Amino acid sequence: MSINLINNSIKEIANTVIHHCQHTEASHRENETPSTTTRFCMARLLERTASQLNALADIAYDMGDGDLACSIQAQAEASNVGLTPEPI
């Protein structure tokens, strides 16, 4: 299996995790979820998202794609500070 194919798969998985987070945030807004509930739910989701992205960044780095690892890590750091990550 090609390393490039593996790295593309890692990127797709990372973007899927990010899109899920963005979709959940948009759903809270669309459904007019109370702000306290939204903050609680999003804090937990952003924590899980950061953890998942950190793991994917480690895998990308181990597979030899430092640029992809840095891109994923940047989005994980955004999640850690409470920002919704952006697709890679």
N, C-alpha and C positions, 0 to 999 in steps of 0.2 A: 504494500500500500504506500502510495506516495506521501512524503512529508507534507507537501503542499495541500493535498487533499485532506489530511488530518488537520492542518492548521485552518483550512477553510471551514471544516466542521466545528472546530473550537470557536471560531468567529461566529458561526451561525447559532451555536448554543448560547454564547454570550449575548447576542442580539435578541434571542428568544427570551432570556431572563430579563433583559432590559425592557423589551416590549411588554412583558407581563406586568412589570412594575409601572410602566407608563399607563397601561390600560386600566390597572386598578386605581391609580390616582385619578384618571379621567372619569372613571365610573363613580367615584366618590363625589366628584364635582357635579356630574350630570344628575345624580340621584339626590343631590342636596343633602348629603350626609352631614350631620352636625360636626362642626370643626373639631371638637374635642375627640370625637370618635375617629374622625379622619386622621388626626395627628397620632393617636394611639396605634391605629392599624398601619399607617404608613411608616411609623418609626420601626415597628416590628418587621414589616416587609423590607424596608431599606436595609435593616441589619442582616436579614437573610440574603438579600440581593448582594450586598457587599461580600458576604462570606462565599457565596457561590462564584462571584466574579474573581475573588482572590484565588480560589481553587483553579479556575480556568486559566488565570494569568500564570500560575505556577506550571500548569501543564504546557501552555504555549511556550514558556521559557525553556522547560525541559526538552521540548521538541525542537528547539533551536530558533524560534521566531521571537527574538527580543523586542522587535517593534510592535508586534501584536500583543505581547505580554505587557508592554508599557501602556498601550492603548486601553487594554482591559483593566489594568491596575488603576489608571486615571479615573475610570468610571466607578471602580470599587471605592476609591477615595472620596468621590463625590457622594456616593451613597452613605459613606461613614459620617459625613458632615451634614446629612439630612437633605441633600439635593437628589432629585430624580435623575438617574443616569441617562445619557444620550446614546443612541445606537453607534456602533463602531463602523 
